[in-house]
Structure formats: C-alpha cells, structure tokens
C-alpha cells in the first residue's frame, strides 16, 4: 500500500478565471485515480486555500444564475463529501474580514468533513509532507 | 533517469509558456528522461491539428509530433477540449484524450512535476 499526498494550492479568486475551479476538479478526480495505478497505490490531495483563493470558500454562490456554470461552492461540497481535506489560511481570511460562519459546509449533503481554518504555518507543514505541489 | 510530468494550462497563442514547456520536454527526453504532458484548460489548444504557422504566433504541432515520436505521453483533458469546440477527430494523432485522474496517476509515478498555470 503506497499512498502519496499531493498539495493543491488554490490562490486565485472564484470565477475571474477557470483556475480555481480547475484546482477543485483536479482534486476531486482523485476518487478514480486508482484505475490507472496498481493495487494499493493512490493519491491523496491536500487542498490549501491561500491569498485571494480563500474567497472561494464563501457560502451562497450564484454561479448558475449569473454565469450558467456549476458553482465552486458545489465543487467544495463535493470535495468535502468525498472526504478531501480542505485547509483555509486563517490570516488571509482575517485580512478579508471573513468570519468562519460564512464558510461553505456540506452538512446538508451528509458530509463528515468540514473546511479547516488553520494558520499559514500549519499549511506550510502540510505542504512539506506532500510529494508534489500543484498551484492553481 | 527520472520521470517528469508537466501540466500545461496556459494558452498556446498569447503566451510563450507552452513554447517553454515543449522545449523543456524535448531537452528532458533527449537526456533520457521520461516525460508526460497534461493539457488542460486553454492548454488544450496545443493538441489541435492543422495549426497554421503565422510568424507572429506560436505553433506547437511540429514540436508535439516530434515529442510523440520520441515517446512522450501527451494527454488532453476531454472536457476542456470539447468546451472549446475542439473535437477528437481534430486532435493531433497520438495525443490521448482522458480526464484529470490521468494527470494525478502520472504525478504518482513522477520524480518531478511542473505545473504551468494559465494565469
């Protein structure tokens, strides 16, 4: 059994470009990565939102109404539902004046996981343990 | 020798990022390394056949074909391509079409990963 961790840093804001969405969709795709790997091998993404990327985790997106696309909120909920770890930088949330009660959760979908608000030093430690890092 | 996987998200026209990715891939494969290239987002333009080489714009088709002949695995994100109006029959022959888990699987077996972002 060999599982590697891949850090996925999302630092772009939602909807300005496709970048943040791609970060989440690449992370969620870990669910089916096993079909290309040998038995016991897998990839575990660690999603870290920093800088303007923390804006992705605000509740109540209206992406379908405004842009006709699946919201990043929906991607985050799906990510939590499939037990992905999503870490949000506490300092950057404070910089934008965002309180934790404004963050997306997937309780309505029955997810056990929640977005984890952590100091940047903790994100650095998480990333140090990953084999590779993808920046979105 | 090592394995390098490059994720290309930048546009072929309008930046030199993909040009860099292709030249880096050639240098790596010529040194005996294994190279995988993942084309996603605007990077999917790199895999379209029948590119016309106008001198003011980057083209990739010639280089992509050369890399494929050298054994580089190149895969295009099917959803990203279709969303941009690129159909599979229009792709450069030899390029695979798959989804994001292909990229993650290649990352698993890579010594180095380079992600060239679109923005």
HADDOCK unambig.tbl for C-alpha pairs under 7 A between the chains (distance, minus, plus):
assign (segid A and resid 4 and name CA) (segid B and resid 108 and name CA) 6.86 0.50 0.50
assign (segid A and resid 26 and name CA) (segid B and resid 100 and name CA) 5.60 0.50 0.50
assign (segid A and resid 29 and name CA) (segid B and resid 100 and name CA) 5.94 0.50 0.50
assign (segid A and resid 29 and name CA) (segid B and resid 101 and name CA) 5.16 0.50 0.50
assign (segid A and resid 30 and name CA) (segid B and resid 101 and name CA) 6.05 0.50 0.50
assign (segid A and resid 30 and name CA) (segid B and resid 104 and name CA) 6.95 0.50 0.50
assign (segid A and resid 32 and name CA) (segid B and resid 101 and name CA) 6.30 0.50 0.50
assign (segid A and resid 33 and name CA) (segid B and resid 101 and name CA) 4.75 0.50 0.50
assign (segid A and resid 33 and name CA) (segid B and resid 102 and name CA) 6.88 0.50 0.50
assign (segid A and resid 33 and name CA) (segid B and resid 104 and name CA) 6.51 0.50 0.50
assign (segid A and resid 33 and name CA) (segid B and resid 105 and name CA) 5.77 0.50 0.50
assign (segid A and resid 36 and name CA) (segid B and resid 105 and name CA) 6.03 0.50 0.50
assign (segid A and resid 37 and name CA) (segid B and resid 105 and name CA) 6.46 0.50 0.50
assign (segid A and resid 43 and name CA) (segid B and resid 108 and name CA) 6.71 0.50 0.50
assign (segid A and resid 132 and name CA) (segid B and resid 113 and name CA) 6.57 0.50 0.50
assign (segid A and resid 134 and name CA) (segid B and resid 115 and name CA) 6.12 0.50 0.50
assign (segid A and resid 135 and name CA) (segid B and resid 115 and name CA) 6.99 0.50 0.50
assign (segid A and resid 136 and name CA) (segid B and resid 117 and name CA) 6.71 0.50 0.50
